[in-house]
Amino acid sequence: MAEDKDRRAILTLGSAEFAVSEYEALRNRYHIDNIPLAGLVGHAGATAAIASAVAARAAAHKSPYVAFIKFFGTGVFYPFGADIFAPLTQNGCRLFCGAGAGYDNVDTEWLASQGAYYCNTSRAIAVSTANGALMLILAATRAASQADMSARAGKWRGDASTPGGLLPLGQDIEGMTLGVIGFGAIGKALAVRAQACGMKIIYYSRRRAPESEESGATYVSMDDLFTTSDVISVNCPLTPETRHLIGSAAFSKMKTGVFIVNTARGSIIDEDALIDALKSGKVSRVGLDVFANEPHIHPGLLDPSLAYRVTMQPHMAGRTTQSFVKGELELFKSLEEFMRGERPEYAVNDPEV
Ligand SMILES: O=CC(=O)O
């Protein structure tokens, strides 16, 4: 093994737990320091741990970290911006990779201003998240939440004393129009799956996808998507433009009885407006994997008068063993590309220097 001084140094928050042999191979080529997650408390704890790892390396006269990886399980330390990353960027770290698709809690613009890349792992979780969205589409259309509550309460198919009363018949999605908002890797994977179930797919995204990637889905305006969809699935990133994209104005354009599924980010939907739309019957049922104020869930969605029309999960759609293996491999791919002096394929920003 090369002397430590010859090996470029990487700092990680957490450690690989899925693509373990590939990680061991990296350890032979690079010097990797891990900050263990156990015992690390909150954003302040992670900030202090990174600062102290950088300082310890400098005190030992070792070359500074050139790359930083945050593994799965580090969402609890959000947000990741100047305060947490400055000790690294100030010492020349120019690659930041994070497990997961969303990067709404990472200041990628600030990293770019420091000359650093941020790379996500959105392809890795595309299949699992699309499967999770399809599961919620089926759950919403088949009234799965109400059926589950009724069975657990010993009420079989319900009665007047069960929230929602007698269980409604489910609705088959075959022949329904699915409106997909956001047509990245996840939206595309969902479109293919929903089509296999006989749905007609329309989508809206900032840019139309190349025809070869549309898999038969039709590009429409946002308004057309709102007015013609029987089921709407949110699959776009959370940005200042998409915050509360689905609010009272959007609900007023939708078909009465529409089904809504969100596996992207909670704040893309205005939850107060969603609760009003559920109460008025504009929205029939929803499948929610994400919430505006995680891990807290809007009390209106938990209220027994509505809960039976809401299938919910604690942000699980992208979390499978398989997607976590792929996610770690994507982190390593970005690292290797950067180490070879290339622009990493999964970089989401453009470093300024
Ligand atoms: O929500 C999950 C992710 O962003 O990876």
The ligand as a Gaussian input file, in Angstrom:
#p B3LYP/6-31G(d) Opt

LIG

0 1
 O      -36.096000      11.330000      -0.878000
 C      -35.145000      10.666000      -1.093000
 C      -34.001000      11.177000      -1.769000
 O      -33.957000      12.386000      -2.026000
 O      -33.108000      10.389000      -2.064000

